Amino acid sequence: MRAWTLTSAGLTLSPSHPLPGSAPPTASSATTQSQPTITGNNLLLKITHAALNPVDLHILRLFPHWLPFRRNPTPGFDFCGRVIGAGPDVDANEFTVSDVVCGALGAGDVFWGKGSLAEYLLVSSSLVAKKPKTWGGLNGRNEVSGEEAVGLFGIAGQTAVLMVQTTGVASDADWKGKRCLVNGASGGVGSILTQILKGKGAEVWGTTGSAEGEELVTQCGGKVVNYKDHHPVTAHLAELFGEDKLDFIFDCAGSQDMFSQSPAYLKKEGKFISIAGGPSQGVVPYVKNKLRPVWLGRTPREFELLLLIPGKKTVREVGRLVEEGVLERGLVDGAVWEMEELVKAYERLGSGRAKGKVVIRVGK
C-alpha cells in the first residue's frame, strides 16, 4: 500500500514503497499479500480521505521517530474509508463489509506510529461511525461526501461535541436564548462548533480576521466579530456584551487576554472553555486559570481546558447531529489535496490561514 512515514523531526516525511504517484496496488494484491489478521472488534478499512489537525504538527516536531516501537511512523488521526474486513467480535448488525465509516484514532495509536495517512488502516470499531448518506437539514443538498465527513467525524468534530457537552447544559431546549462566543470560528473546530450551537438554538458570535473567514462564520450561522477591525478585541467585546453578558466563551484559537478580561463580558456563572494549550501544551494555562486561587490573581470565571479522547460517545453524536440537521455542512479549506501533496498540505495547516479542514484524498 501507499503510506507516508515520518523520517526526522519536523516536516520531513518520506513516501513508503510504492512511491506516491506510481500505480497503487490492485485490490487483489493488497488483500492477498499484505492483509493483516483481523481480530476482536477491529475493522480493516480502505481509506479514501484523511484530514489534518494542529496536533499533527506537534507530534511531527516533538515525538522522536526513531524509537524502537515508533520507527518510521505514519502520521494522521482523521479518516474516512470503506470496510473491507471485520473481526469476529464486530456486531454484524452494526458494521458490515462495504460500509463507509469515519472517525479519529486515539493518541496512543498515532504515538505508536499507526496513523491514517495510509491506504489501509486497522481500527477498533468503537472509534468509528457510519457516514450518513444524506444531510438531515433542508439545505438543498443531498449526499454527504467523504471530504466533508472526514473533518466532521474526526478530531475537529468530536472536539466540538465535547466542548458542548462540557457546558453542562442538559438538553437542546435549554440552549434557547444562550449567548455564546466562539473564538476562532472559521477554523476546523470553530466552524463545526458554531453550527452545533446555532442548531441547538443558541445565539452565536464568532471571531475571525478576514473577509473569507467572515463569509464562513456567516454560513455556519454565527454573527461576525472581526478582531482586525477592533483592537483590542477584548475592549470591543466589553462594549458589545457589557450590559447583556455571554453565557459561554469557546476558545478554539488560544487567547489568554480574552480569559483575563472576561469579567467584562462573561456572566459570573458563565464558563470559558478552551482547547488551545499553547507552547506548554496546556500546563501553564491550566495552572494559571484553573488551579491558582482568585486571591493570587486568577480571573474569577470558570475555566476548562479540554483534551479529546476520541471514542464511541463523541463520534456517534456527530452522526446524530448530521442526521437531525443540526450540522449542515462540513467545511473544507479550498481544494482537496492529493496524497502526493501532503507536505504542502501540512504547510497550509501550519500557516494558520486554513479556513475549515485541510483534507487529503488518500484513495478511491
Secondary structure, 3 states (H helix, E strand, C coil): CCEEEEEECCCEEEECCCCCCCCCCCHHHHHHHHCCCCCCCEEEEEEEEEEECHHHHHHHHHCCCCCHHHCCCCCCCEEEEEEEEECCCCCCCCCCCCCEEEEECCHHHHHCCCCCCECEEEEEHHHEEECCCECCCCCCCCECCHHHHHHHHCHHHHHHHHHHHHCCCCCHHHHCCCEEEEECCCCHHHHHHHHHHHHCCCEEEEEECCHHHHHHHHHCCCEEEECCCCCCHHHHHHHHHCCCCEEEEEECCCCHHHHHCHHHCEEEEEEEEECCCCCCCCHHHHHHHHHCCHHHCCCCCEEEECCCCCCHHHHHHHHHHHHCCCCCCCCECCCCEEHHHHHHHHHHHHCCCCCCEEEEECCC
